[in-house]
Amino acid sequence: MPRLLADITPLKESPAFRRLYIGSALSAIGTQLTIVAVSLQIYSLTQSTFSVGLLSLFALVPLVVAGLYGGAIADAQD
């Protein structure tokens, strides 16, 4: 029978890993809250969903471009 839950033994045994894991989780939550807050602020300033869409597009383009170039560089090095 396959295990349904992840093994959390490293979190129990290693305080350093536990701090790293908690810090990473808090950082991810903060990033998502920032995305929501900036979108709400843009909408409250402009009352335009188009502006919120442009904001999302401008945030997405660098991720896609960096991902493509980063992937090509990683493939070349591997």
TIBA-532195 format. One record per residue (C-alpha): x, y, z; chain; residue in three letters. Coordinates in pm, whole numbers, plus 50000, padded with zeros to 5 digits. Layout:
% TIBA-532195
      x      y      z  chain  resn
      X      Y      Z      A   ALA
...
This chain:
% TIBA-532195
      x      y      z  chain  resn
  50000  50000  50000      A   MET
  50157  50335  49899      A   PRO
  50215  50603  50156      A   ARG
  49975  50892  50124      A   LEU
  50158  51143  50342      A   LEU
  50505  51288  50301      A   ALA
  50781  51179  50536      A   ASP
  50830  51458  50789      A   ILE
  51114  51288  50977      A   THR
  51372  51551  50870      A   PRO
  51151  51823  51015      A   LEU
  51140  51641  51347      A   LYS
  51508  51554  51364      A   GLU
  51686  51861  51229      A   SER
  51625  52203  51387      A   PRO
  51820  52373  51107      A   ALA
  51606  52211  50839      A   PHE
  51291  52297  51036      A   ARG
  51394  52666  51046      A   ARG
  51471  52657  50673      A   LEU
  51135  52495  50597      A   TYR
  50938  52741  50812      A   ILE
  51126  53037  50666      A   GLY
  51061  52916  50313      A   SER
  50691  52868  50387      A   ALA
  50661  53216  50539      A   LEU
  50842  53365  50240      A   SER
  50603  53193  49999      A   ALA
  50302  53320  50195      A   ILE
  50447  53672  50190      A   GLY
  50503  53654  49816      A   THR
  50143  53550  49753      A   GLN
  50010  53822  49986      A   LEU
  50219  54079  49799      A   THR
  50069  53972  49467      A   ILE
  49717  54008  49606      A   VAL
  49792  54340  49780      A   ALA
  49950  54502  49474      A   VAL
  49664  54385  49252      A   SER
  49408  54527  49496      A   LEU
  49597  54855  49519      A   GLN
  49619  54891  49140      A   ILE
  49247  54820  49113      A   TYR
  49159  55069  49388      A   SER
  49369  55340  49223      A   LEU
  49250  55286  48865      A   THR
  48918  55099  48895      A   GLN
  49037  54909  48588      A   SER
  49062  54534  48557      A   THR
  49269  54592  48244      A   PHE
  49538  54758  48457      A   SER
  49540  54462  48692      A   VAL
  49577  54233  48392      A   GLY
  49868  54438  48261      A   LEU
  50032  54420  48602      A   LEU
  49999  54042  48596      A   SER
  50137  54028  48243      A   LEU
  50435  54245  48333      A   PHE
  50503  54023  48634      A   ALA
  50479  53705  48426      A   LEU
  50699  53805  48131      A   VAL
  51030  53812  48326      A   PRO
  50950  53473  48480      A   LEU
  50891  53317  48139      A   VAL
  51195  53479  47978      A   VAL
  51425  53391  48268      A   ALA
  51285  53038  48272      A   GLY
  51355  52988  47904      A   LEU
  51710  53122  47921      A   TYR
  51778  52952  48253      A   GLY
  51656  52622  48114      A   GLY
  51876  52657  47807      A   ALA
  52179  52739  48022      A   ILE
  52107  52446  48255      A   ALA
  52072  52211  47958      A   ASP
  52399  52335  47811      A   ALA
  52582  52278  48141      A   GLN
  52429  51937  48206      A   ASP
